[in-house]
């Protein structure tokens, strides 16, 4: 546990509540893709009772009851078991498997993700993060068109024109403004007053009322809107009526945005995984728009990941296996198969005989199928798998430590506020790996 930085006296009220144990500063919130790392937590007994500076979603996550002492530490075929028994059964399932799969990964630490990669290599598994379906359009678009990116710090310091493109409901808007838009930056000393903020939404986002201009564009028309902006930025003639029909907004509004982008000293187009609803074409068109703008000014794309640690999963897989998603290790060497090795698709095709699902914070989905499963997550034994193994582990950022990677590729340490009452997932994975190697 991270030691409380400000030990407090016994402040228990007369109602008999436990005393305040202390405070943990600079905790990292994994409840959304911003990974805010300036949260101050107050601990009372074995609960976090306050999360200063956290948004409503973050407060709900921190203040939840993460202990669940009434649940067994592990189950085998749905029945309570000891941790050692569950680890032995998990190792036996993987050792006997001919077509294993390792999934999840997006909600845990880079340390656990690294052990999962080692385990997948040991058994010749397919390994695919839980968020791969939504990430694939972005990954393929960057492979096709390249990309120019920046850190949060650079955006805050330099950006004078910022487009928030369809961020809600993917990213809560309040803290994005607090951290990147409102504060003064080194080259934008006026903060918000020195920035032009443009919002693309679906007509009802919370950011709309705070923006200098906002337009509603349906997700299926994002690609057309980016292409129209590209033409306008390059000074090409456009047919206003055709732009209006294809983009669903007046060409004059897009023309005004193109002028603002061309006149920016430093432009930013921030988008979330939800932009994948527009498909590969939309994100490729966005990347090419950014490339066009960099001919005459400076502009970057700012992709914002989902909750947990999906950026860490992509970084670990890329660094160790050469690709961020859908890697097949069954031939003894890593092969990137973005369509063939997508996790749920392989399960649906009956090409998997055991799945290890490493869940964590905000996992988009659990792999589901009729094959035996090994599920390792904080809530694994709440709804145990009927055929296979469930092992409950610590919650990253609450009672489990490690490292996560923010959307801008900045690594952040976790400072858990509670003493661990369950094993951390990387220790469980390491124990399974040890059984396989003996």
Secondary structure, 3 states (H helix, E strand, C coil): CCCCCCCCCCCCCCCCCCCEEEEEEEECCCCCCCCCCCEEEEEECCEEEEEECCCHHHHHHHHCCCCCCCCCCEEECCEEECHHHHHHHHHHHHHHCCCEEEEECCCCCHHHHHHHHHHHHHHCCEECCCCHHHHHHHHHHHHHHCCCECCHHHHHHHCCEEEEECCCCCCCHHHHHHHHHCCCCCCCCCHHHHCEEEEEECCCCCCHHHCCEEEECCHHHHHHHHHHHHHHHCCCCCCHHHHHHHHCCCHHHHHHHHHHHHCCCEEEEEEEHHHHHHHHHHHHHHHHHHHHHCCCCEEEEEEECCCCCHHHHHHHHHHHHCCCCCEECCCCCCEECCCCCCHHHHHHCCCCCEEEEECCCCCCCCCCCCCEEEEEECCCCCCCCCCEEEEECCCECCCECEEEECCCCCEEEECCCCCCCCCCHHHHHHHHHHHHCC
